[in-house]
Amino acid sequence: MTRILESLERTPPRQLAVVDCGSNTFRLVVFRFAPGGAHRLVDEVRMPTRISAGMVDGRITQEALGRATDAAELFAAICMNKEVDAVDCVATSAIRDAANQGEVLDALEVAGLRPRVLDVAEEARYGLLGAVNSTTLTDGVVLDIGGGSMQVTETRRRQMGEFVSRPLGAVRMTEAFLSEAPTPRAALRSLKAHVREALPEAPWMAAAQDRLIGVGGAIRTLAKMDQKLTRYPLGEIHGYQLTIEALDELIRIMRRASSSERRRIPGLREDRADIMLAGAAVVREAMRAMGAGRIEVCDQGLRDGIFYEHLLAPADPPLVADVRRDGVRNLAAAYGYNRPHAENVARLAEQTYDELVRIGLQSDDPWERELLWAASLLHDVGVLVDYNDHHKHSFYLVLNAGLPGHDHRELALVASLVRGHRKRLPSTSGLAGLLRESDGERLLRLGACLRLAEALEQARDGAVRGLRARSVGADVELTLECAAHPNVVVSAARAETFALQRAFGPTFNLVGTEGPGATDTPGQPPARTTS
């Protein structure tokens, strides 16, 4: 996928609308993408239809159907007005299980949408695709809970393995067990016992002890609630680690609260306030049954899995080759980065890092080098907002857009490096709760490499072909091989040697040379300019 991200510049972008007719919520998302290339979410609309509420003899009620057709009419109008190129509309548990499924589908078609009804295997597969294409999950378990059902799916080497689907959705379990607020302890115990009985004792589920990924609206909501409760310093939920102890606390708070009190709980949407206790209890018991102490929250799921099928067609399965690197490239392309400049900065920053390793000023760490590469590609994306203070805009964009496959500490490190590529040196300011004590020193070292690379590439012409470091007494000499005008390059970059000295200790001197083939006079000795 990395190579075909280039197609964004050559292929006219398309817009795909994905409509998810869920048991609790109908949701429309619109993606803008170049086939096989860069992509971004450009619109999202949700309607709390609660289509599975109050079903009689397995039939969706006319009242619920009215809410569903209202949403369908709205979504059809949005798709028309946004001039989307294609619409992929799907229905899950409530419509799949409805005794009057045909009547429901006909009514939705009259309103403007005709969903394809996913079977349980398709629903599990799409949820898995959303997870494995936005995280580094290779082997483990994906748990997806909606309003009507819960899917638990095994993944082996990013491929779908065993799965189970059970009617344990938050709406269904609320109606069956938790109709009162505050909720009696006995009712909650009955629900938990029901979940334990419904889940099979399958050996493959033990993989959740190594890696358990959670997708779906209920899990995202629980993550937001826990972040608000603990005053978490970041609003990003993708990659958030939700522990079983945190779930116990949220369950305790919701069980004791009245209906009006639940609606005022920070992070809990009003239209989910009555069903989230059941959702939390189901997730908690599933984790307990699998022996998992925490669940990693993924903000991509079924709708994203459907999108990846379109984006990466005809690949089967549609898998992003390298989630981390492609995620960085995609974010940079989505914000219209200057690709040649960004790649030259990345090349020079990595060369600086490698040379300082070679002469013994730091240890080689591939993880650090990858973070430096990511920050180099993204350092100027804030220009999309405004050139003035674009380092701050870049920081905000990276921190809030997120980076697939990166945990929150890594996200904070990349965002801090981006912010510190000009003006003030990078620091842990504002993100100390996500970073470790050693990260302050790490940011100074990586930031110094990035700042020098940016200074060497100020002309945006790739004039600096490479660099070489050597120790000269107590100092360090950096020799820059330039295509032309080495004195100009050295003069432009000299101001950033202070960042290198602050991070590594020695005084750094820059020496510019005009490399072979860069002069019109064959055999002319290379020019040499010293800072």
N, C-alpha and C positions, 0 to 999 in steps of 0.2 A: 504493500500500500504506500510505502514511503515514496517510491519512484512515481507512482501515478498521482500523487498529490500535485505534481506539476501540471496535470491536466486542467486544474482550475483556471490556469491562464489561457487555455486553448479551447475548452469546452464550455458552451453556454450553460449557465447554472439552471437547475430545475427546482421545482418545489413539489414536495410530496406531503400530503396530509394523511396522518394516521389517526383514525378514530377508534377509541377503545370503549365499547359499550359494556361497562362493568356493572357489577351487582349493586354497588353503592354510588358510583360516580360515572358519568359519561365524560370522556375527556378527548379533546381535539388537540393534536400537536402538528405544527407545520415545520418541516425541515427544508432548508435551502442547501443544495449540494451540486457539485459536479460529479457525474457518475464515476465511481471509483476514486474520487478525490476528496477535497476539503468540504466540510459541512458544518452547519450550525443550526441550532433551534432558533426559529424566528418568531414563533407565536405559540401560545398555549391557552386554551380555554377549558374550564371544567364546569360541569353542571351536576350538582348533587341530586341525581334523579331517584336514588334509593329504590330501584326497580324491583328488588327482591323483597321489599318490605310488605308484610301482611298477606303473603301468598296464601290462597285458599285452594285446598286440594291440588297443590302443585301448580296453580295457575297464577300468572301475573295479573294483578288487579287492573281494572280500567283506570283507576286513579293513578297508579304507577305508570301505566302505559301512556297516559296523558302527559306526565312529566317527561317521559322518554321521547315522545314525538315532538314536544316543544324543543328539547335539546337537539333533536335531529334536524328540525327546521332551521334552527340557529346555525348549526354547524354547516349545513348545506349552503346557506347564504354566505357564510364566511369563506368557504372554499371557492365559491363563485367570485366573490369580490376580491379575493386575494389572487385570483387567477392561478390556482394550483394546477400542476400538470397531471397529477393523478391522486386518487383517494383510495386508501386501503382501510376499509372499515371492518372491524372484527367484533364478535360478541363472545362472552365467556360464560361463567358458571350459571348465572340466573336465567339467561335466555336459553342456554344449552339444556338446562334441566326442566324448563317450563313445559307443562302439559299443553299449553296453548302457544307453543313456539311459532307455528305457522302464522297465527293471527298477529303476533308481535312483529315478526319480520315483515309481513305485508304492510302493517301500519307504519313501520319505520321507512319502508320503501316509498310509500305515498308521501311521507314527510321529506324525503330527499336522500335517504341513505339506505343501502341494502347491505347489512353486515354478512360476512361469512362467519359461520358458527365454528369456533375452534373446538376440536375434541381435547381431552385432557392432556394427551401427549403433545399436541401442538402448543397448547398454552404453556406447558412446562418447558418446551424447547425454546420458545420465544423469550421467556423469562431468563433462561440460561444464557441465550445469546446476548441479551442486554448486559448480563453480569460479566461474562468472560471477555467481552469486547470493551469493557470500561474499568476492569480491575486486572490484577496480575494473577487471578485465580487460574490454576491449572488442575489441581486435584483437591476435591473438597465437596461441599454441599451448598446448594442454593435453596433458600426458603422464601417462598413468595406467598403472602397472605393478602387476599382481597376481601370484598364484602361477602362473597358467597362460598369461596373455597380456599384451601391452602394446598400448594404444591411443594413437595420436598424432592429435590432432584440432585442426583449424584453427577459429578463431572470427573472424568479421568482424562488427563492430557488435553483438557479443554473440550472434550467430546462428551456428549450426553450419555450417561449410563442408566442406572436404575432410577425409577421415580415412583412416587405415590401421590395421589390427589385425594383429598378428603373434604367433605362439605363442612369445613370448620371456619368459614369466613366470619368476619366481625359482625356483620348484620345478622346472619343466621344464628350465631351463638348468643347475641344480645337478646333476640326475640325468644330463643329457647330457654335461656337460663337467667339473664340479668336484666329483667324489665324494671326493677326498682332502683331508685337512687335516693339516699345512700343504699348500698347493696348489702344484703345480709351475708355474713361469712359463709353460711351454709350453701347459699346459691353459688358463691364463687368456688367453694369446694366441689360442688356437683359439676360445674363446668370443667374444672381441672381434671376431675376423674374421667369425664367423658372424653377429653382430649387424649389422656393416657390410654384409654381403651381403644380409641379410634386409630392410633398410630401403631403400625406393626413393629415388631422387634426384628429389624433387618440389620444384618452385620455391616452392610455398606454405609449405614448412617453414622457409624463411628468415625467416618472421615470428617464429620463436622467438628470433632475435637481439634483437628489440625487447622481447618479453615471453614468457617460458616459465613456465607454472604446472605444478607437479607434484602429483598426487593419488595416493592409495593407501597401503596399509600399509607397503610397502617404503620409499617416500620419506619418510614420517613417521618411520620408525625411523632412517633415515640422518640426518635432521635432529637427532633426539634424541642420537644418537651424537656428532655434530659439536659440539652444544652442550655435552655433557659433556666432550669432549676439550678444548675451548677455554675452558671455565669461563664460558660465556655467562651474563650476569646475569639472564636471564629464562627461565622454563620454558615459555613459550608457543611453540608451533611454527608456528602459523598466521601466515603472512607472513615466516617465516624465509628468509633468502637463503643457499642452499647453492651454493657455488662449485665449479667443476670441479677446482680445486686441492684443496679439502677432500675431494672424492670420491677423488682420487688418494691422499691420505693415509689415508683409511679403507680403501681397497682394499689399500694396502701393509700396514697393520696386520693386517687379516683374512687376507690371503694367507699371512703368515708364522706365524699362530697355529694351534695345535693345536685340536682340537674342544673340549677342556676350557677352553683359554685363551679361545676365542671366547665361550663362555658367560659369562665373567667380564668381558667388555668393557662398560664403563658405557654405559647407554642401549640395549643390545641385549637384547631378550627371549630367554630361553633357547630357546623353541620356534621362533625365527627364526634362531638362531645359525648353523645349517648352510646356510641359503639366502641370507643377506644379502650375501655376497661376490658371488654371481651377480647379485643385484638391483642392487648398486652398479655392477658392470661394465656391465650392460645400460644403465642410466641414463646412465652416463658416456659410452658410445659413441654413444648416441642424441643426447646434447647435442653431442658432437663432430661428428656428421654434420650437425646443424642449425646449427652455428656459434654455439651458445649458451655463454656463459661462466659463467652462473649459472642456477639454477632456483628460483623462488619457491614455497615449500612451502604447500600448502593442506590444512587438516585436514578439509575437506568434500569429498565425492566422490559416488560412485554412490548410496549410501544417502540422502544428503541431496538429491540430484537427484530421487529418487523421492518424497521427502517434499515438496519444493517443488511437485511436480505435484499433490499432494493439497491442500496449503495454499492454492495460488493458483488452483485450479480455478474456472471453466472456462478460464482464460487459456491461450492457446497461441501462442507458448511461455510457460511459467510463469516470468516474470522479475520479480524485485524491482526496482521503479522506480529507487530511489536507495539503493544498498547501504550507503553510509556513514551517511546520516541515519536510514534505517530500522533499521539495526543498532543505533544508539544508542537510538532509541525502543523497539525491541524489548527490549533489555537492561533499560532502565528499567522497562518494563511487566512484564517477567518477574520483577523483584524487588519489584514492588508499590509503585512510587513514588507520591508524592502529586503527581499530574499538574498540578493548577492551581497549586500552590506552585512546582513545578519550572519550569513555563512562565513564571510571573511572574518568577522569579529570572533565567531566561535572557533575558527581554525587558529587564529592568533592567540586566543585565550588558552586553548588547549596546548598549543606549543609552549607558551610561557609556563604553564603548569608543569608540563613534562620536563622542560629544561631545569626548573627549580628542583624537581625530583632528582634529576640526573646529577646535579652538583651537590646534593645532600641537604638542601634547605628544608625539605619536607618529605614525608613518606608518600609513596604511591597508593592512591585509593581510588579504584574505578568508580565507586559510588559518588565520591566528591567530583570527579571529572565529569560524570554524567549530569550532575546538578549544574556545574559550570556551563556545560554545553547548552542545557535548557535555558538558563538565564541569558546566555549570549544570544540565542535565537529570539528571545522574547523581550529583550531590554528596551526596544523602541516601540512596542505596540501601543503605548499610550499616546503616541503622536496622532492616532486616530481621533482622540478627544481634543487635544490642543498641543502644540509644540511646547509652549511655556509650561514648565513643571511636568513635562511628559514622563519623567522618571516616577513621579508620584501617581500619575494616571496609569502607568504600566503596572505599578505595584497593586493598585486597586483592581485592575482588570484581571491580572493573574490570580490574585487571592480570591476573587469572587467568581471567576469563570471556572476555576478548578483545573486540575491536570489529571486525566485518567491514569490510574495505575500508581499514583503518588499518594503517600499517606500525608497527614496534615503537617507533620514536622517537615517533610520534604517540600510541601507546598509553601510553607512559611519561609524556608530557606531560599527557595527560588525567588519568591516575591521580594524578599529582603535584598537579595543580590541585585535584582532588577532596579529596586528603589535606590540602591547605593552605587549605581554605575556612573553617576555624575553628582556633583555638589557634595553633600555629606557622605562620609564613608558608610558602608552597610553596617547595620547594628541589629540587635534583637528588639529594638524599641517597639512597643505595642504588641509584640508577639511572644513575650518571654514565657507565657504559660504553655506555649506549644514547643518551645525549644529547650535544649539542654545547656548546661553550663559551658560545655566545650564548644558550643555553636558560635559564640561570640568571636572566638579566635578563628574558627573555620570561616566565618563570613569575612573577616579581614583578609585572610589569605586568598580566598577565591575572588573576593571583590577586587583585590589589587590586580589579579590577572585579568579580570574583565575590564577594569578601568584602563589598563595599559592597552589592551587590544582595541578598545573603542578609540583611544587617542591615536593609535597607529593607523586606524581606518577612517580618520576624520574626513579625508578627501573622497571617501567612498569609491576608490578606484582600484582597490586591490594592489596598491603599489608595493606594500611590504610582503615579500614572498615567503619570508621565514625569519627565524631569529635563533641565536645561539648564545648560551650563557657560559661564563667561566669565572672562576674565583681569581681575583687579582689582589693578593694580600688579604686585607680585611674587607675589601669591597667586592662587588659583583659587576662584571661588565656584560652588557647585553648587546650583541652585535646584530644589527638589523640588515638583512639583505633587501635592498630596495630596487625596484625597476628603474627609478629615476628620482632625482632631487632628494638625496638622502638628508641633506641639511634641513630641508623643509620638514621632513618626517620627524627627525630628531627634535627639532624646535617645537613641533606641535605636541610631542609626547613627553617632553622633559618634565612638564608640570605633574605628571602622574607617578614619577619615581618616589614621591613622598609616601604614597600609599604602599608601595613595595617595601620601603624602609620600615614603615610602621608595622607591617605584617611580619616581616622576616628578620629585621635587625640591621643587616649591612646597608651601606650606602650603594645605590645602584647608579651606574654610569651607562649612558646609551652611546653606541658607536654605529654610525650609519655607513653602509657600503653600497655602491652601485653594482648590482650583480652582473654576472656574465650574460651577454646578449642584450643588456639594457642600454648599451651605448652605440652610437652610429659609427664609431671608429674601432674596427676590429683590432684586437691586440692591445687596446688602451688599458692600462691598469685601472682597477676599480677605484672610484673616488672614496675618500674616507672622511667622515665628519664625526667629531666627538662632542658629547654634551658637556 
